[in-house]
Amino acid sequence: MSTVKLWTDEQVSSDPRVKAVFDDIRATRKSDFVNNFWRALANQPALLERTWSSIKEVMVAPGELDSLTKELIYIAVSTINSCSYCVHSHTAAARAKGLTDQQHAEFLAVVGMAAETNALVNALQVPVDPEFMVR
């Protein structure tokens, strides 16, 4: 259960700042669906605006990484941070961008392997090889 009010579409339509962001989310995503993350952030319009602007810049704007790779990175970080909501949300986004079941399985194997070897390196306090350092 949420610790803040999740804004309904009726409540959104009564606040021009929030409505503008929700309209942009719908237009950018080409969907009428606005998820609960944005509905929770609507309680703080400045935070809502800033977060949506950043998301568009990092996740939507064209860059060197393709959109599926960005979603996979988001899932990996969300897994490490134990954000179940984000894992589910970005897995759905990745599937919408073409993630197959086989790719998902391989991706999860990589995430699991990285988590295991990271834990081993941290436990053993292995020093970084000089060859890996940026010069």
OpenMM code with the backbone's topology and positions (N, CA, C; nanometers):
from openmm import Vec3, app, unit

residues = "MET SER THR VAL LYS LEU TRP THR ASP GLU GLN VAL SER SER ASP PRO ARG VAL LYS ALA VAL PHE ASP ASP ILE ARG ALA THR ARG LYS SER ASP PHE VAL ASN ASN PHE TRP ARG ALA LEU ALA ASN GLN PRO ALA LEU LEU GLU ARG THR TRP SER SER ILE LYS GLU VAL MET VAL ALA PRO GLY GLU LEU ASP SER LEU THR LYS GLU LEU ILE TYR ILE ALA VAL SER THR ILE ASN SER CYS SER TYR CYS VAL HIS SER HIS THR ALA ALA ALA ARG ALA LYS GLY LEU THR ASP GLN GLN HIS ALA GLU PHE LEU ALA VAL VAL GLY MET ALA ALA GLU THR ASN ALA LEU VAL ASN ALA LEU GLN VAL PRO VAL ASP PRO GLU PHE MET VAL ARG".split()
positions = [
    Vec3(0.0845, -0.1184, 0.0000),
    Vec3(0.0000, 0.0000, 0.0000),
    Vec3(0.0887, 0.1243, 0.0000),
    Vec3(0.0488, 0.2199, -0.0776),
    Vec3(0.1251, 0.3439, -0.0923),
    Vec3(0.1240, 0.4258, 0.0363),
    Vec3(0.2303, 0.4990, 0.0566),
    Vec3(0.2370, 0.5896, 0.1722),
    Vec3(0.1882, 0.7298, 0.1367),
    Vec3(0.1546, 0.7502, 0.0101),
    Vec3(0.1006, 0.8786, -0.0351),
    Vec3(-0.0209, 0.8529, -0.1226),
    Vec3(-0.0995, 0.9567, -0.1417),
    Vec3(-0.2166, 0.9482, -0.2279),
    Vec3(-0.1711, 0.9252, -0.3720),
    Vec3(-0.2399, 0.8350, -0.4415),
    Vec3(-0.2186, 0.8148, -0.5841),
    Vec3(-0.3275, 0.8925, -0.6574),
    Vec3(-0.2873, 0.9922, -0.7324),
    Vec3(-0.3825, 1.0822, -0.7953),
    Vec3(-0.4662, 1.0120, -0.9024),
    Vec3(-0.5957, 1.0389, -0.8986),
    Vec3(-0.6860, 0.9904, -1.0025),
    Vec3(-0.6788, 1.0864, -1.1216),
    Vec3(-0.7318, 1.0443, -1.2348),
    Vec3(-0.7342, 1.1332, -1.3505),
    Vec3(-0.8170, 1.2583, -1.3229),
    Vec3(-0.9202, 1.2452, -1.2435),
    Vec3(-1.0023, 1.3618, -1.2079),
    Vec3(-0.9196, 1.4623, -1.1266),
    Vec3(-0.8424, 1.4134, -1.0303),
    Vec3(-0.7572, 1.5017, -0.9511),
    Vec3(-0.6480, 1.5645, -1.0381),
    Vec3(-0.5918, 1.4864, -1.1283),
    Vec3(-0.4886, 1.5357, -1.2191),
    Vec3(-0.5428, 1.6514, -1.3023),
    Vec3(-0.6644, 1.6380, -1.3525),
    Vec3(-0.7210, 1.7410, -1.4401),
    Vec3(-0.7456, 1.8720, -1.3665),
    Vec3(-0.7469, 1.8689, -1.2336),
    Vec3(-0.7709, 1.9917, -1.1570),
    Vec3(-0.6429, 2.0706, -1.1289),
    Vec3(-0.5263, 2.0158, -1.1634),
    Vec3(-0.3989, 2.0843, -1.1389),
    Vec3(-0.3256, 2.0999, -1.2724),
    Vec3(-0.3142, 2.2222, -1.3242),
    Vec3(-0.2538, 2.2425, -1.4566),
    Vec3(-0.1101, 2.1905, -1.4689),
    Vec3(-0.0294, 2.2040, -1.3636),
    Vec3(0.1097, 2.1551, -1.3708),
    Vec3(0.1132, 2.0038, -1.3842),
    Vec3(0.0365, 1.9373, -1.3013),
    Vec3(0.0329, 1.7907, -1.3030),
    Vec3(-0.0292, 1.7418, -1.4334),
    Vec3(-0.1373, 1.8068, -1.4763),
    Vec3(-0.2032, 1.7674, -1.6009),
    Vec3(-0.1073, 1.7794, -1.7191),
    Vec3(-0.0267, 1.8843, -1.7231),
    Vec3(0.0675, 1.9028, -1.8342),
    Vec3(0.1676, 1.7880, -1.8400),
    Vec3(0.2164, 1.7446, -1.7244),
    Vec3(0.3114, 1.6333, -1.7224),
    Vec3(0.2423, 1.5042, -1.7637),
    Vec3(0.1252, 1.4774, -1.7103),
    Vec3(0.0532, 1.3551, -1.7464),
    Vec3(0.0203, 1.3540, -1.8958),
    Vec3(-0.0187, 1.4686, -1.9504),
    Vec3(-0.0453, 1.4759, -2.0939),
    Vec3(0.0809, 1.4435, -2.1734),
    Vec3(0.1949, 1.4938, -2.1278),
    Vec3(0.3207, 1.4677, -2.1970),
    Vec3(0.3620, 1.3207, -2.1842),
    Vec3(0.3392, 1.2611, -2.0678),
    Vec3(0.3673, 1.1180, -2.0497),
    Vec3(0.2851, 1.0379, -2.1502),
    Vec3(0.1570, 1.0687, -2.1585),
    Vec3(0.0691, 0.9957, -2.2511),
    Vec3(0.1135, 1.0154, -2.3960),
    Vec3(0.1477, 1.1380, -2.4318),
    Vec3(0.1892, 1.1663, -2.5700),
    Vec3(0.3227, 1.0989, -2.6015),
    Vec3(0.4177, 1.1088, -2.5104),
    Vec3(0.5506, 1.0515, -2.5327),
    Vec3(0.5434, 0.8999, -2.5440),
    Vec3(0.4643, 0.8396, -2.4582),
    Vec3(0.4537, 0.6936, -2.4570),
    Vec3(0.3477, 0.6400, -2.5518),
    Vec3(0.2730, 0.7304, -2.6131),
    Vec3(0.1653, 0.6916, -2.7049),
    Vec3(0.0713, 0.5906, -2.6382),
    Vec3(0.0292, 0.6269, -2.5164),
    Vec3(-0.0575, 0.5406, -2.4363),
    Vec3(-0.1400, 0.6264, -2.3415),
    Vec3(-0.2611, 0.5810, -2.3123),
    Vec3(-0.3426, 0.6511, -2.2133),
    Vec3(-0.3038, 0.6131, -2.0708),
    Vec3(-0.2253, 0.5064, -2.0555),
    Vec3(-0.1873, 0.4558, -1.9235),
    Vec3(-0.0790, 0.5433, -1.8598),
    Vec3(-0.1061, 0.5884, -1.7379),
    Vec3(-0.0052, 0.6571, -1.6569),
    Vec3(0.0072, 0.5751, -1.5288),
    Vec3(0.1270, 0.5235, -1.5031),
    Vec3(0.1429, 0.4293, -1.3926),
    Vec3(0.1475, 0.4969, -1.2551),
    Vec3(0.1417, 0.4144, -1.1532),
    Vec3(0.1314, 0.4622, -1.0157),
    Vec3(0.2521, 0.5433, -0.9693),
    Vec3(0.3683, 0.5205, -1.0256),
    Vec3(0.4855, 0.6008, -0.9880),
    Vec3(0.4569, 0.7489, -1.0115),
    Vec3(0.4056, 0.7801, -1.1307),
    Vec3(0.3758, 0.9195, -1.1635),
    Vec3(0.2585, 0.9709, -1.0815),
    Vec3(0.1626, 0.8852, -1.0532),
    Vec3(0.0476, 0.9250, -0.9725),
    Vec3(0.0898, 0.9575, -0.8289),
    Vec3(0.1908, 0.8895, -0.7791),
    Vec3(0.2438, 0.9209, -0.6457),
    Vec3(0.3228, 1.0518, -0.6480),
    Vec3(0.4042, 1.0714, -0.7524),
    Vec3(0.4832, 1.1949, -0.7621),
    Vec3(0.3964, 1.3181, -0.7825),
    Vec3(0.2725, 1.2994, -0.8282),
    Vec3(0.1826, 1.4130, -0.8500),
    Vec3(0.1589, 1.4933, -0.7226),
    Vec3(0.1824, 1.4331, -0.6069),
    Vec3(0.1685, 1.5049, -0.4800),
    Vec3(0.2702, 1.6186, -0.4674),
    Vec3(0.3775, 1.6105, -0.5444),
    Vec3(0.4815, 1.7141, -0.5451),
    Vec3(0.5070, 1.7550, -0.6905),
    Vec3(0.4304, 1.8508, -0.7418),
    Vec3(0.4404, 1.8858, -0.8835),
    Vec3(0.5818, 1.9194, -0.9309),
    Vec3(0.6609, 1.9874, -0.8512),
    Vec3(0.7979, 2.0207, -0.8936),
    Vec3(0.8815, 1.8933, -0.9099),
    Vec3(0.8674, 1.7998, -0.8182),
    Vec3(0.9390, 1.6725, -0.8267),
    Vec3(0.8896, 1.5926, -0.9477),
    Vec3(0.7600, 1.5937, -0.9701),
    Vec3(0.7014, 1.5262, -1.0860),
    Vec3(0.7606, 1.5818, -1.2158),
    Vec3(0.7619, 1.7133, -1.2292),
    Vec3(0.8149, 1.7775, -1.3502),
    Vec3(0.9627, 1.7452, -1.3702),
    Vec3(1.0401, 1.7590, -1.2632),
    Vec3(1.1847, 1.7363, -1.2723),
    Vec3(1.2161, 1.5906, -1.3072),
    Vec3(1.1464, 1.4978, -1.2438),
    Vec3(1.1717, 1.3556, -1.2671),
    Vec3(1.1317, 1.3166, -1.4086),
    Vec3(1.0162, 1.3630, -1.4549),
    Vec3(0.9737, 1.3301, -1.5914),
    Vec3(1.0714, 1.3882, -1.6924),
    Vec3(1.1168, 1.5103, -1.6700),
    Vec3(1.2139, 1.5723, -1.7606),
    Vec3(1.3423, 1.4898, -1.7669),
    Vec3(1.3900, 1.4451, -1.6518),
    Vec3(1.5121, 1.3638, -1.6475),
    Vec3(1.4920, 1.2288, -1.7143),
    Vec3(1.3787, 1.1666, -1.6890),
    Vec3(1.3486, 1.0368, -1.7512),
    Vec3(1.3479, 1.0507, -1.9030),
    Vec3(1.2849, 1.1562, -1.9524),
    Vec3(1.2811, 1.1758, -2.0983),
    Vec3(1.4213, 1.1953, -2.1540),
    Vec3(1.5042, 1.2710, -2.0822),
    Vec3(1.6400, 1.2970, -2.1292),
    Vec3(1.7248, 1.1701, -2.1317),
    Vec3(1.7127, 1.0891, -2.0277),
    Vec3(1.7979, 0.9703, -2.0150),
    Vec3(1.7400, 0.8487, -2.0876),
    Vec3(1.6106, 0.8264, -2.0744),
    Vec3(1.5520, 0.7016, -2.1243),
    Vec3(1.4842, 0.7134, -2.2606),
    Vec3(1.4402, 0.8330, -2.2981),
    Vec3(1.3622, 0.8483, -2.4212),
    Vec3(1.4446, 0.9106, -2.5343),
    Vec3(1.5217, 1.0114, -2.5017),
    Vec3(1.5992, 1.0804, -2.6057),
    Vec3(1.6989, 0.9849, -2.6701),
    Vec3(1.7179, 0.9967, -2.8005),
    Vec3(1.8157, 0.9115, -2.8684),
    Vec3(1.9557, 0.9321, -2.8111),
    Vec3(2.0301, 0.8254, -2.8038),
    Vec3(2.1663, 0.8314, -2.7524),
    Vec3(2.2485, 0.7187, -2.8108),
    Vec3(2.3606, 0.6937, -2.7504),
    Vec3(2.4495, 0.5878, -2.7974),
    Vec3(2.3982, 0.4490, -2.7619),
    Vec3(2.3170, 0.4401, -2.6574),
    Vec3(2.2574, 0.3120, -2.6181),
    Vec3(2.1170, 0.3018, -2.6764),
    Vec3(2.0819, 0.1848, -2.7254),
    Vec3(1.9452, 0.1657, -2.7752),
    Vec3(1.8494, 0.1547, -2.6567),
    Vec3(1.7209, 0.1718, -2.6843),
    Vec3(1.6216, 0.1783, -2.5765),
    Vec3(1.6093, 0.0470, -2.4992),
    Vec3(1.6274, -0.0672, -2.5639),
    Vec3(1.6208, -0.1947, -2.4917),
    Vec3(1.7386, -0.2083, -2.3952),
    Vec3(1.8567, -0.1692, -2.4379),
    Vec3(1.9738, -0.1745, -2.3487),
    Vec3(1.9512, -0.0856, -2.2273),
    Vec3(1.8958, 0.0323, -2.2475),
    Vec3(1.8665, 0.1221, -2.1346),
    Vec3(1.7708, 0.0551, -2.0361),
    Vec3(1.6685, -0.0111, -2.0884),
    Vec3(1.5726, -0.0788, -1.9999),
    Vec3(1.6403, -0.1915, -1.9224),
    Vec3(1.7285, -0.2674, -1.9873),
    Vec3(1.7987, -0.3764, -1.9191),
    Vec3(1.8880, -0.3220, -1.8075),
    Vec3(1.9550, -0.2123, -1.8330),
    Vec3(2.0371, -0.1505, -1.7281),
    Vec3(1.9477, -0.1069, -1.6130),
    Vec3(1.8345, -0.0486, -1.6455),
    Vec3(1.7412, -0.0024, -1.5414),
    Vec3(1.6938, -0.1209, -1.4566),
    Vec3(1.6653, -0.2341, -1.5214),
    Vec3(1.6222, -0.3537, -1.4473),
    Vec3(1.7347, -0.4019, -1.3562),
    Vec3(1.8577, -0.4051, -1.4061),
    Vec3(1.9706, -0.4525, -1.3256),
    Vec3(1.9898, -0.3646, -1.2022),
    Vec3(1.9883, -0.2344, -1.2210),
    Vec3(2.0061, -0.1427, -1.1075),
    Vec3(1.8887, -0.1550, -1.0106),
    Vec3(1.7686, -0.1675, -1.0645),
    Vec3(1.6505, -0.1831, -0.9790),
    Vec3(1.6553, -0.3126, -0.8998),
    Vec3(1.7116, -0.4180, -0.9595),
    Vec3(1.7284, -0.5448, -0.8877),
    Vec3(1.8239, -0.5266, -0.7714),
    Vec3(1.9371, -0.4630, -0.7969),
    Vec3(2.0370, -0.4397, -0.6920),
    Vec3(1.9798, -0.3526, -0.5797),
    Vec3(1.8934, -0.2563, -0.6166),
    Vec3(1.8340, -0.1663, -0.5175),
    Vec3(1.7050, -0.2226, -0.4573),
    Vec3(1.6696, -0.3450, -0.4942),
    Vec3(1.5501, -0.4123, -0.4413),
    Vec3(1.4216, -0.3332, -0.4658),
    Vec3(1.4101, -0.2734, -0.5834),
    Vec3(1.2888, -0.1994, -0.6189),
    Vec3(1.2007, -0.2882, -0.7052),
    Vec3(1.1151, -0.3633, -0.6410),
    Vec3(1.0281, -0.4562, -0.7120),
    Vec3(0.9410, -0.3830, -0.8146),
    Vec3(0.8869, -0.2685, -0.7748),
    Vec3(0.8042, -0.1901, -0.8667),
    Vec3(0.8819, -0.1592, -0.9947),
    Vec3(1.0039, -0.1102, -0.9790),
    Vec3(1.0854, -0.0722, -1.0953),
    Vec3(1.1234, -0.1932, -1.1796),
    Vec3(1.1548, -0.3047, -1.1156),
    Vec3(1.1865, -0.4268, -1.1911),
    Vec3(1.0677, -0.4648, -1.2783),
    Vec3(0.9480, -0.4649, -1.2209),
    Vec3(0.8291, -0.5019, -1.2972),
    Vec3(0.7991, -0.4003, -1.4078),
    Vec3(0.8049, -0.2727, -1.3739),
    Vec3(0.7746, -0.1670, -1.4703),
    Vec3(0.8706, -0.1701, -1.5891),
    Vec3(0.9999, -0.1816, -1.5615),
    Vec3(1.0982, -0.1769, -1.6697),
    Vec3(1.1108, -0.3102, -1.7438),
    Vec3(1.0741, -0.4205, -1.6792),
    Vec3(1.0660, -0.5466, -1.7523),
    Vec3(0.9514, -0.5395, -1.8532),
    Vec3(0.8387, -0.4829, -1.8125),
    Vec3(0.7268, -0.4646, -1.9062),
    Vec3(0.7692, -0.3728, -2.0211),
    Vec3(0.8421, -0.2665, -1.9890),
    Vec3(0.8890, -0.1748, -2.0938),
    Vec3(0.9868, -0.2459, -2.1878),
    Vec3(1.0753, -0.3261, -2.1316),
    Vec3(1.1719, -0.3996, -2.2141),
    Vec3(1.1006, -0.4986, -2.3056),
    Vec3(1.0007, -0.5673, -2.2523),
    Vec3(0.9245, -0.6616, -2.3355),
    Vec3(0.8541, -0.5869, -2.4490),
    Vec3(0.8029, -0.4682, -2.4187),
    Vec3(0.7375, -0.3880, -2.5224),
    Vec3(0.8366, -0.3433, -2.6291),
    Vec3(0.9646, -0.3380, -2.5927),
    Vec3(1.0695, -0.2980, -2.6876),
    Vec3(1.1363, -0.4182, -2.7521),
    Vec3(1.0793, -0.5370, -2.7318),
    Vec3(1.1259, -0.6541, -2.8041),
    Vec3(1.1996, -0.7587, -2.7238),
    Vec3(1.2136, -0.7425, -2.5926),
    Vec3(1.2832, -0.8415, -2.5113),
    Vec3(1.2128, -0.9761, -2.5204),
    Vec3(1.2874, -1.0785, -2.5605),
    Vec3(1.2306, -1.2132, -2.5706),
    Vec3(1.2506, -1.2874, -2.4385),
    Vec3(1.1806, -1.3995, -2.4237),
    Vec3(1.1973, -1.4816, -2.3045),
    Vec3(1.3409, -1.5320, -2.2924),
    Vec3(1.4006, -1.5680, -2.4050),
    Vec3(1.5375, -1.6186, -2.4035),
    Vec3(1.6369, -1.5078, -2.3642),
    Vec3(1.6174, -1.3895, -2.4179),
    Vec3(1.7038, -1.2767, -2.3799),
    Vec3(1.6879, -1.2450, -2.2318),
    Vec3(1.5638, -1.2494, -2.1834),
    Vec3(1.5384, -1.2202, -2.0425),
    Vec3(1.6091, -1.3217, -1.9540),
    Vec3(1.6018, -1.4486, -1.9896),
    Vec3(1.6680, -1.5532, -1.9111),
    Vec3(1.8190, -1.5315, -1.9089),
    Vec3(1.8768, -1.5018, -2.0239),
    Vec3(2.0212, -1.4783, -2.0312),
    Vec3(2.0600, -1.3532, -1.9523),
    Vec3(1.9800, -1.2489, -1.9645),
    Vec3(2.0025, -1.1262, -1.8884),
    Vec3(2.0021, -1.1539, -1.7381),
    Vec3(1.9029, -1.2312, -1.6914),
    Vec3(1.8954, -1.2627, -1.5483),
    Vec3(2.0152, -1.3455, -1.5034),
    Vec3(2.0650, -1.4324, -1.5907),
    Vec3(2.1853, -1.5094, -1.5583),
    Vec3(2.3050, -1.4161, -1.5418),
    Vec3(2.3161, -1.3162, -1.6272),
    Vec3(2.4259, -1.2194, -1.6163),
    Vec3(2.4126, -1.1383, -1.4872),
    Vec3(2.2927, -1.0915, -1.4566),
    Vec3(2.2706, -1.0156, -1.3328),
    Vec3(2.3068, -1.1008, -1.2114),
    Vec3(2.2622, -1.2263, -1.2122),
    Vec3(2.2936, -1.3165, -1.1015),
    Vec3(2.4428, -1.3430, -1.0887),
    Vec3(2.5092, -1.3623, -1.2025),
    Vec3(2.6538, -1.3865, -1.2015),
    Vec3(2.7286, -1.2642, -1.1492),
    Vec3(2.6876, -1.1460, -1.1947),
    Vec3(2.7522, -1.0227, -1.1487),
    Vec3(2.7324, -1.0052, -0.9981),
    Vec3(2.6124, -1.0325, -0.9494),
    Vec3(2.5866, -1.0197, -0.8058),
    Vec3(2.6752, -1.1158, -0.7261),
    Vec3(2.6891, -1.2384, -0.7770),
    Vec3(2.7725, -1.3373, -0.7079),
    Vec3(2.9198, -1.2965, -0.7064),
    Vec3(2.9725, -1.2606, -0.8226),
    Vec3(3.1156, -1.2271, -0.8271),
    Vec3(3.1446, -1.0949, -0.7568),
    Vec3(3.0508, -1.0010, -0.7611),
    Vec3(3.0679, -0.8767, -0.6849),
    Vec3(3.0788, -0.9071, -0.5359),
    Vec3(2.9931, -0.9955, -0.4875),
    Vec3(2.9967, -1.0313, -0.3455),
    Vec3(3.1289, -1.0982, -0.3092),
    Vec3(3.1779, -1.1857, -0.3962),
    Vec3(3.3061, -1.2516, -0.3705),
    Vec3(3.4211, -1.1510, -0.3677),
    Vec3(3.4269, -1.0623, -0.4659),
    Vec3(3.5335, -0.9617, -0.4703),
    Vec3(3.5279, -0.8718, -0.3464),
    Vec3(3.4074, -0.8316, -0.3067),
    Vec3(3.3945, -0.7473, -0.1867),
    Vec3(3.4369, -0.8226, -0.0616),
    Vec3(3.3960, -0.9485, -0.0505),
    Vec3(3.4322, -1.0271, 0.0678),
    Vec3(3.5831, -1.0512, 0.0750),
    Vec3(3.6438, -1.0754, -0.0404),
    Vec3(3.7871, -1.1037, -0.0454),
    Vec3(3.8729, -0.9773, -0.0499),
    Vec3(3.8067, -0.8629, -0.0737),
    Vec3(3.8772, -0.7350, -0.0845),
    Vec3(3.9916, -0.7416, -0.1859),
    Vec3(3.9586, -0.7919, -0.3044),
    Vec3(4.0564, -0.8064, -0.4122),
    Vec3(4.0927, -0.6672, -0.4646),
    Vec3(4.2226, -0.6351, -0.4699),
    Vec3(4.2620, -0.5033, -0.5216),
    Vec3(4.2424, -0.4970, -0.6734),
    Vec3(4.2124, -0.3775, -0.7222),
    Vec3(4.1920, -0.3579, -0.8656),
    Vec3(4.3268, -0.3682, -0.9369),
    Vec3(4.3302, -0.4438, -1.0456),
    Vec3(4.4516, -0.4568, -1.1258),
    Vec3(4.4877, -0.3214, -1.1866),
    Vec3(4.6163, -0.2847, -1.1851),
    Vec3(4.6583, -0.1574, -1.2445),
    Vec3(4.6160, -0.1449, -1.3913),
    Vec3(4.6083, -0.2559, -1.4624),
    Vec3(4.5698, -0.2535, -1.6040),
    Vec3(4.4256, -0.2069, -1.6253),
    Vec3(4.3435, -0.2158, -1.5217),
    Vec3(4.2025, -0.1757, -1.5322),
    Vec3(4.1812, -0.0284, -1.5001),
    Vec3(4.2825, 0.0398, -1.4517),
    Vec3(4.2700, 0.1789, -1.4118),
    Vec3(4.2752, 0.2710, -1.5332),
    Vec3(4.1950, 0.3746, -1.5311),
    Vec3(4.1966, 0.4745, -1.6387),
    Vec3(4.3196, 0.5620, -1.6188),
    Vec3(4.3918, 0.5839, -1.7254),
    Vec3(4.5136, 0.6656, -1.7164),
    Vec3(4.4982, 0.7912, -1.7960),
] * unit.nanometer
topology = app.Topology()
chain = topology.addChain("A")
for resn in residues:
    res = topology.addResidue(resn, chain)
    for name in ("N", "CA", "C"):
        topology.addAtom(name, app.Element.getBySymbol(name[0]), res)
